[in-house]
Amino acid sequence: MSPFKLFFFTALILAAFSASVADFNSDVNVAWGNGRGKILNNGQLLTLSLDKSSGSGFQSKTEYLFGKIDMQIKLVPGNSAGTVTTFYLKSEGSTWDEIDFEFLGNMSGDPYTLHTNVYTQGKGDKEQQFHLWFDPTANFHTYSILWNPQRIILTVDDTPIREFKNSESIGVLFPKNKPMRMYASLWNADDWATRGGLVKTDWSKAPFMASYRNIKIDSKPNSNWYTQEMDSTSQARLRWVQKNYMIYNYCTDRRRFPQAPKECTASS
């Protein structure tokens, strides 16, 4: 390859890479925490910290009506009991819509609990919880929310863990009318987060820190995500996760729901 062609090819690769690299400076605002949330590395890394005085959080500058949002997160290491790290979408108002990833900390050596929920018009009660098949504190992993008019798909490293379909035809609420903003936070919830509040936050380990990078937001309705469905491979991976790593499913909780919610019994 001639020097000119090599230079031109390299320039193209660099340009493509640059275009794909997210920038927290342009996409989000650190919303609270009094300096505990920091944008670093020219906008490529965002860290949140928690101490006994306060946690911290950030939010997108823009609201989105449907979209696909990817976020790489490295969770609080060590004894994270009592802490909650979040990544979620939420609309404004008293009858809000919301799509949740919440990571509930635990004692050293015990697994995090990944708590998911979907709210429509202020009504949730659709919790599913999972353990992860890796240590989420050792490295960054990608957590994604795909939200289109037909379904919500939550994925971890491109592996689907949950699908919530639009079942309005049988009277189930689905978030589709209110634009939502992306939020993330690290805060203390030791009244409920770990073993129902039995294990409290060990403040001698503070400050606790979670790290975020490579945020990608696609809200263009002409993109593939807008009509994306679960193919057979994705459905098989979803079943694998739910068989081996799901630890709570509202659909099967007969103490809370003596009659299964409609969306849980609807045919695929």
PyMOL commands that set and color helices and strands:
alter all, ss='L'
color gray80, all
select helices_A, chain A and resi 3-20+24-27+41-43+168-170+195-197+203-205+224-227+232-244+250-252+262-265
alter helices_A, ss='H'
color red, helices_A
select strands_A, chain A and resi 28-32+37-40+45-50+56-64+67-74+83-90+98-104+113-119+128-130+141-147+151-156+159-165+180-188+208-218+246-249
alter strands_A, ss='S'
color yellow, strands_A
deselect
rebuild
show_as cartoon
